[in-house]
Each structure stands twice: as structure tokens, then as C-alpha cells.
Amino acid sequence: MKWYSLFLIGILGVGIAGVAQAQDREAAFLAGETNDCPGCDLHDVNLKRRDLAGANLSGANLADATLHKTILRGANLSGASLIFANLNRADLKLANLQNADLSNAMLFAADASGANLTGANLEQALMGDVRFIRSNLEGANLSGADLGGARMTDVRMASATLTLADLRFATLFRADMRNVIADRVYFLQADMRGANLSGAILVSSSFESADLADVDLSRANLESANFAGTNLYNVIFTGARMPDSTVHP
């Protein structure tokens, strides 16, 4: 059994060394000696205003972290956990947030223009006045998110989920929203000119006083949707299920 005991000791030694190495990496990151800490446990840390441009934080645990006004331009945060994180006014331009978990995070006035958020979880996130200009949110979950006043010109969010999201006063000019699930969404006074919502599910959503000029709503489900005061100039309704449940020719 001696060989077995030696084997267990070896495995234990490797495990302890791995933990120590991870702790050393985290300590070096927190001390500002490096901007890279992929897979690190950084929950509840305060990184306010720190310059982390281009940092590699993929898979890191940043839950409850304070990243207010932090510069994360071009950073790799793919697969990272940012649950309940404070990213208010953060610079996330061109950042990679693919499959990141930002549920219940705060991103008020953050700038994530050109960022990759495909498959990201933004459920219940507070993102008033956020910038997602030319960002990729395809397949993302934005259920219940506050996007009031968001600037999302040329955003790509095909097949995203927006159920119960608040997009009042948002700018969605030329947005690609094909096949989105957006039932019971509030689009009050949103600027959606030229957007593509073909095949979208928009049941019971409100477009009151919104600008939908030149929008493609072909094959969309608009049952019980509210279009009071909406600009519907040149809208394509071909094959759409209308608010009264009839199908547009």
C-alpha cells in the first residue's frame, strides 16, 4: 500500500500547490502587479476607477464587485460571473462578455459600445442610459432588465430574450431584433426607426408614442400589443399576427 500512500500524497501536494498559485495570482492582481487573472476568485473586491483595459479576466468570479468607472475597454470577461456587480459608468467598449453572467448587475450609463455579449445573462440588470451602440447581444437574456434611455443604434440582438424589459425612451435605430422574445416589453417613446423585428414575439408589449417608421414586423406576433400614438409609417406587417389576433396579408 506504500505506493498508494505516495500517490495520494503526490495528488494532495499538487492540489495545495495549485491553490497557492491561484492565491498568488489573485494577490498580484489586487496589488496592481498584473491586469490578468483568468478564473480568479475576485468576488466583492473594489476595483473602482482602475485601468484594466485589455485585461484577461475570463471565467473570473467578480460577483458583487465594485467596478464603478473602471476601464475595461477591450477586456476579456467571457464566462465571468458579474452577478450583482456595480459597473455603473464603466468603460466596456469592445470588451468580450460572451456568456458572462451579469444578472442583477448595475450598468447605469456604462459604455459597452462594440462589445460582444452573445449569450450573456443580463436578467434584471439595471442599465438605464447604457450604450450598446453596434454591440452584439445575440441570444442574450435581458428579461426584466431596465434599459430606459439606452442607446442601442445598430445593435445586434437576434433571438435575444427581453420579456418584461423596460426600454422606454431607448434608441434602437436600425436594431437587428429578428426573432426576439419580447412579450410585455415597454417601448414607450422608443426610437426604433429602421429596426428589424421580423418573427419577433411581442405579445402585450407597449409601443405607445414610439417611432416605428420603416420597421420590419413581418411574421411578428403582436397580439394585444399597444400602438397608441405610434408612428407606423412604412411598417412591414406581412404575415404578422395583429393586436386583434387577425393575420395581416
ROGU-136493 format. One record per residue: x, y, z of N, C-alpha, C in turn. Coordinates in steps of 0.02 Angstrom, whole numbers, plus 50000, padded with zeros to 5 digits. Example, Ala and Ser with C-alpha at 12.3 -4.5 7.8 and 13.67 -1.06 7.14 Angstrom:
ROGU-136493
506604971650390506154977550390506604983550390;506424988850354506844994750357506455000250394;
//
This chain:
ROGU-136493
500414993950000500005000050000500435006450000;501105005350006501535011150009501475015549947;501435012149889501385015949826500745020049824;500205017349853499555020949853499605027149897;499935026349955500015032050001500435037549968;500955035449934501375040349898500985043849843;500545039949810500135042849757499665048249786;499345046649842498885051449874499255057749897;499855056649924500255062349947500435066849888;500595063549831500755067449772500175071549746;499585068349744498995071849722498835077749768;498885076549834498745081849883499235087649875;499865085849862500365091049853500225095349792;500025092149738499855095849677499265100449690;498765097949726498175101949742498345108049783;498755107149834498955112649878499355117849838;499795115249795500195119849754499755123949707;499235120649680498775124149635498395129649670;498165128249731497805133249770498265139149786;498885137549807499355142849824499515147149763;499575143949705499715147549643499135152249626;498515149849633497925153949620497905159949668;498055158749731498055164149780498595169249764;499175166949740499715171449720499495175849662;499155172849612498915176649554498415181949575;497955180049620497455184849644497785190449683;498275188849724498625193949762498995198749716;499315195949664499685200149617499205204749579;498615202149562498125206249527497875211849572;497695210249632497425215349678497955220549696;498585218549693499125223349708499295227649647;498975226249591499095230149531499715228149493;499995222249510500595219949476500445217049408;499825214949398499605212249334498865213849324;498655214149261497945215249246497605208749226;497975203349224497695196949203497585192349262;496975189549266496825184949320496245180349299;496335176649245495795172349222495625166949274;494975166049284494745160949330494845162549403;495055168549419495185170349489494545171549528;494595170649594494035172249639494125179349663;493755183949633493815191049649493145193849672;492735189649702492075191949723492135197349777;491705202249771491645207649821492255212249824;492695212049773493285216449775493095223449751;493495228349770493385235249749493905237049697;493685237749635494135239549579493915246149548;493605250249588493335256649564493885260849531;493725263149470494145267649431494815264549408;494915258249418495545255149398495575254349322;496165255149295496265254249223496425246949209;495925243349182496005236249165495905235149090;496075240149052496005239548979496395233548953;496055229248914496375223548885496515217848933;496265218348994496395213149045496075206549026;496375201049048496085194449040495785192249106;495125192649110494765190549170494245185349152;494395181549101493915176549078493795171449133;493155169749144492975164749193493075166949265;493245173149277493365175549345492705176449383;492745175749449492155176949491492195184149517;491795188549487491775195549506491085197349534;490745192449563490095193649592490145198849647;489685203649648489655208949699490255213649697;490665213249645491255217549640491055224749624;491455229449646491355236549630491815238449573;491515239949515491885241649455491645248449428;491425252749473491175259349455491715263349419;491565265549358492025269549317492675265849302;492675259249308493265255349292493355255049216;493975255449193494115255049121494235247749103;493775244849067493805237949046493785237448969;494015242648937493995242948864494405237248834;494075233148793494415227648760494595221848806;494335221848867494495216548914494135210048896;494425204548917494115197948907493765195848972;493105196248972492695194349029492225188649010;492415184948959491995179548936491905174348991;491285172349001491135167249052491215169549123;491355175949134491455178449202490785179149238;490805178649304490225179749346490245186949372;489755190949352489705197949374489025199149407;488775194049438488125194549472488135200049525;487655204549522487595210049570488205214749570;488625214349519489205218749516488985225949500;489375230849523489245237849509489705240049453;489415240649393489785242849333489525249549309;489245253449354488985259949335489535264249305;489395267049246489855271549211490515268249192;490535261649190491135258049170491255258649095;491885258349074492065258449004492155251248981;491665248548945491675241648922491695241348846;491915246548815491935246748742492375241048716;492095237448667492445231948633492635226148679;492355225948739492505220448785492175214048763;492465208448783492185201848769491815199448831;491155199448829490735197248884490305191248863;490555187548815490175181848790490045176948846;489405175048853489175170248903489315172448976;489455178748986489555181249055488885181749091;488895181149157488295181649197488285188449231;487865193049205487785199749233487085200649263;486785195249284486105195749312486125200149375;485635204649379485565209349435486145214149442;486575214649391487125219349393486875226449378;487275231349397487125238349384487605240949330;487325243449275487715246249220487455253049200;487235257049248486965263649232487495267849195;487315270249137487735274649096488405271449078;488445264849082489055261449059489085261748983;489695261448956489775261548883490055254948860;489625250748832489825244248806489765244048730;489885249748699489835250148626490335245348594;490095241648545490525236948509490705230748548;490425229948607490585224148649490225217848624;490515212148641490225205648624489885202848686;489215202748686488825200048741488385194248719;488615190648667488215185048643488125179848699;487505177848709487355172748759487425175048830;487535181548841487615184048910486955184148947;486995183549013486395183849055486365190749088;485885194849067485795201549094485105202149127;484845196649150484185196549181484165201249242;483655205449243483535210149299484105215249308;484545215949259485085220849264484805227949259;485115232649295484905239649295485375243449249;485135245249189485565247949137485305254449107;484995258549146484745264849120485305268849088;485165271649028485635275948991486275272248969;486265265648969486845261848946486935262748871;487545261748847487685262048775487875255148750;487475252748703487605246448668487645247848593;487955253348574487985255148503488425250248465;488125247048414488465242048373488725236148414;488405234748471488595229048512488235222748488;488495216948508488195210548490487885207348552;487215207148552486845204148608486435198248584;486655195048530486275189548503486215183748553;485595181548564485475176048610485535177848683;485625184248699485695186348769485015186248804;485045185548870484445185748911484395192448947;483915196648927483815203148957483135203548991;482875197949012482215197849044482195202349105;481695206649108481605210949166482125216349173;482555217349124483085222249129482815229349120;483125234049155482955241149147483445244149096;483175245849037483575248748983483295255548963;482985258849011482695265348996483225270248972;483095273348914483565278248887484185275248856;484205268648849484795265348820484915267648748;485545268148729485725269848660485985263548627;485585260948579485715254448551485685254648474;485925260048446485935260648373486355254948342;486075251748291486415246348255486595240348299;486245239548355486375233848399486155227448364;486495221948378486305215348352486055211248411;485415209648410485135205748465484625200648441;484765197648384484325192548358484265186848408;483655184448417483495178748461483635180148535;483695186448554483775188148625483105187748660;483125187148726482505187048766482445193548804;481875196948795481765203548826481125203748868;480845198148884480215197948920480215202548981;479715206948984479615211549041480165216849047;480575217748996481095222848998480785229848989;481135234849015480905241849009481375245448962;481115247348902481515250748851481225257548835;480905260648883480605267248870481155272248852;481025276248802481475281548778482135278748750;482165272248738482785269248711482855270948637;483475271048613483615271948542483825265348513;483405262648468483525256148437483545256948360;483835262448339483865264048268484245258648230;483915255748180484195250348138484395244148178;484085243048234484255237148275484045230748241;484465225648246484295219048220483995215048278;483325214548278482965211248331482545205448304;482795202248253482435196548224482335191048276;481715188548278481555182748319481665183848394;481665190048417481725191148489481085188948524;481165186848586480585185448629480505191548673;480015195648657479945202148690479215203448710;478925198548742478235199448766478225203848828;477715208048831477605212648888478185217448900;478475219748845479035224548849478755231548842;479055236348875478835243348875479295247348829;479045249148769479425252848719479185260148715;478925262848768478645269648768479145274648738;478925278148685479305283448652479995281148629;480085274848617480725272348591480805274248518;481425275648498481585277048428481825270548396;481385267348357481535260848328481555261148252;481655266948223481635267748151482125262948116;481855259548066482265255048026482465248548060;482185247148118482355240948153482035234848119;482345229148128482075222948100481835218448158;481175217848164480875213648215480475207948183;480685205848125480325200448091480355194048133;479785190748139479745184648177479765185548252;479735191648276479785192948348479135191348384;479185189448446478605188348489478525194648532;478005198448519477905204948551477215205448584;476985199748608476315199348638476255204048698;475735208048698475575212748753476115217948766;476555219148718477055224448726476755231148709;477035236448738476775243148726477275247348685;477025249748628477415254048584477115261148584;476805262948639476465269348643476935275148627;476735279248578477105285248557477805283748533;477955277448515478615275648488478645277248414;479255277748387479355279048316479575272548283;479115269448245479245263148211479275263948135;479445269848112479485270948040479975266148008;479755263047953480175258547913480385252247951;480015250448002480175244348041479885238148006;480245232648010480015226247982479715222148038;479045221248036478695217148084478375211048051;478655209047994478375203347959478415197048002;477865193348003477805187048040477865187848115;477855193948140477895195048212477215193548246;477235191748308476625190748347476495196948388;475985200648369475825207148400475165206848439;474955201048458474315200348494474315204748556;473785208648563473665212948622474195218448630;474605219748578475095225048582474755231848579;475065236848610474785243548613475175248148565;474815250848514475125255348466474815262348470;474585264348528474285270948535474795276448522;474645280748474475085286348458475745284348426;475795278148402476415275748372476485277948299;477085279848279477215281348209477335274848172;476855272948129476895266648093477015267748018;477335273148000477455274747931477885269347898;477645266647844478005261847802478215255447839;477835253647891477985247447928477765241447887;478165236147889478005229947854477655225247903;477025223547889476635219147932476485212347899;476805210947844476645204847806476685198547850;476115195047854476095188847892476095189647967;476055195747991476065196948064475385195448094;475395192948156474775192148193474645198648230;474105201948212473975208748234473675208848305;473625214848336473375215248404472695212148415;472275212148361471615209048367471615201648349;472205198748344472315191648329472205189648256;472035194448214471995192948142472695192848112;472765189348056473415188948023473425193647964;473925197947963473985202847908474175199147844;473855200947788474005197547724474725198947702;
//
